[in-house]
Amino acid sequence: EVRLVESGGGLVKPGGSLRLSCVVSGFRFSDYDMTWVRQAPGKGLDWVSAIDRDGEETYYRDSSVRGRFTISRDNAKNTLYLQMDSLKTEDTGAYYCATVVGRLSYGMDPASDFGYWGQGTQVTVSS
């Protein structure tokens, strides 16, 4: 059974930090590029960051998260991470991890390029 289980979300004040984790099972984690996808309140799905299967290439879709978010992975632990620092209210949303089944690029579309999804973890940034 394929499973992706996110954790680490919560309520944090602006300027704070959170570290999201996504533990996967049921497939060979090291065979897949991975991504974090955010759904802000009332908005659609936007990928936030992505990483290649070896952990050597990283992508951050928006300039607003570059320098604040860091994606990483530990293939030995079947785990994907997203370190989020200097959090802003606009970072609020549900965060999902997903496998990338299309080509890893800045043009990825959540509707077609992502395969397995987790259930999500809520991040709320509020004072």
C-alpha positions as CSV (number, residue, x, y, z in Angstrom):
1,E,0.0,0.0,0.0
2,V,1.3,3.4,-1.0
3,R,1.4,5.9,1.9
4,L,2.7,9.4,2.3
5,V,2.2,10.8,5.8
6,E,3.0,14.5,6.5
7,S,3.6,15.9,9.9
8,G,5.0,19.0,11.5
9,G,2.4,21.6,10.7
10,G,0.8,23.8,13.3
11,L,0.1,27.3,14.5
12,V,3.1,29.6,14.5
13,K,3.5,33.4,14.8
14,P,5.0,35.4,11.9
15,G,8.7,35.1,11.9
16,G,8.6,31.6,13.4
17,S,9.7,28.3,12.0
18,L,8.3,24.9,11.2
19,R,9.8,21.7,9.8
20,L,7.5,19.6,7.8
21,S,8.2,15.9,7.3
22,C,6.7,13.4,4.8
23,V,7.4,9.7,5.5
24,V,6.6,7.4,2.6
25,S,6.1,3.7,2.2
26,G,4.8,1.3,-0.3
27,F,7.1,2.4,-3.1
28,R,10.8,3.0,-3.7
29,F,11.3,6.6,-2.5
30,S,14.7,7.0,-4.1
31,D,13.1,6.4,-7.5
32,Y,11.0,9.6,-7.4
33,D,11.5,13.3,-7.6
34,M,9.4,14.8,-4.9
35,T,7.5,18.1,-4.2
36,W,5.7,20.0,-1.6
37,V,2.3,21.5,-2.6
38,R,0.4,24.2,-0.8
39,Q,-3.3,25.0,-0.9
40,A,-3.9,28.4,0.6
41,P,-7.4,29.1,2.0
42,G,-9.9,29.5,-0.9
43,K,-7.1,29.0,-3.5
44,G,-6.0,26.2,-5.7
45,L,-3.0,23.9,-5.5
46,D,0.5,25.5,-6.0
47,W,3.7,23.6,-5.8
48,V,6.1,25.3,-3.4
49,S,9.3,23.4,-3.8
50,A,10.6,20.3,-5.4
51,I,13.7,18.1,-5.2
52,D,15.2,15.5,-7.5
53,R,15.5,11.8,-6.5
54,D,19.2,12.2,-5.5
55,G,18.6,15.4,-3.5
56,E,21.0,17.3,-5.7
57,E,18.6,19.6,-7.5
58,T,16.1,21.8,-5.7
59,Y,13.4,24.1,-7.1
60,Y,11.5,26.9,-5.4
61,R,8.6,28.1,-7.5
62,D,8.2,31.6,-6.0
63,S,10.8,34.1,-5.1
64,S,8.9,34.7,-1.9
65,V,10.0,31.4,-0.4
66,R,13.6,31.3,-1.7
67,G,15.9,31.9,1.2
68,R,13.2,31.1,3.7
69,F,12.2,27.5,2.8
70,T,14.6,24.6,2.3
71,I,13.6,21.3,0.8
72,S,15.6,18.2,1.6
73,R,15.3,14.4,1.7
74,D,16.8,11.4,3.4
75,N,16.4,8.4,1.1
76,A,17.7,6.0,3.8
77,K,14.7,7.1,6.0
78,N,12.2,7.4,3.1
79,T,11.5,11.0,4.3
80,L,11.0,14.3,2.6
81,Y,11.4,17.6,4.6
82,L,10.5,21.2,4.2
83,Q,12.2,23.6,6.6
84,M,10.3,26.8,6.7
85,D,11.8,29.8,8.4
86,S,10.8,33.5,8.7
87,L,7.2,32.4,8.2
88,K,4.7,34.9,6.9
89,T,0.9,35.0,7.1
90,E,0.7,34.3,3.4
91,D,2.4,30.9,4.0
92,T,-0.7,29.7,5.6
93,G,-2.3,26.7,4.0
94,A,-2.5,22.9,3.8
95,Y,0.8,21.4,2.7
96,Y,1.0,18.2,0.8
97,C,3.9,16.1,-0.3
98,A,3.6,14.3,-3.6
99,T,5.7,12.3,-6.1
100,V,6.6,14.0,-9.3
101,V,5.7,11.8,-12.3
102,G,6.2,14.4,-15.0
103,R,9.4,16.2,-15.8
104,L,10.9,18.0,-12.9
105,S,10.8,21.7,-13.9
106,Y,9.4,25.1,-13.0
107,G,6.5,24.4,-15.4
108,M,5.1,21.5,-13.3
109,D,1.3,21.4,-13.1
110,P,-0.2,19.8,-9.9
111,A,-3.1,18.5,-12.0
112,S,-1.0,16.4,-14.2
113,D,2.6,16.1,-13.1
114,F,2.2,14.7,-9.6
115,G,1.3,11.1,-8.7
116,Y,1.0,9.9,-5.2
117,W,-0.2,12.4,-2.6
118,G,-0.2,12.6,1.2
119,Q,-3.2,13.7,3.2
120,G,-1.7,17.1,4.1
121,T,-0.7,19.0,7.2
122,Q,-2.1,22.4,8.1
123,V,0.3,25.4,8.6
124,T,-1.3,28.5,10.1
125,V,0.8,31.6,10.5
126,S,-0.9,34.1,12.6
127,S,-0.2,36.5,15.4
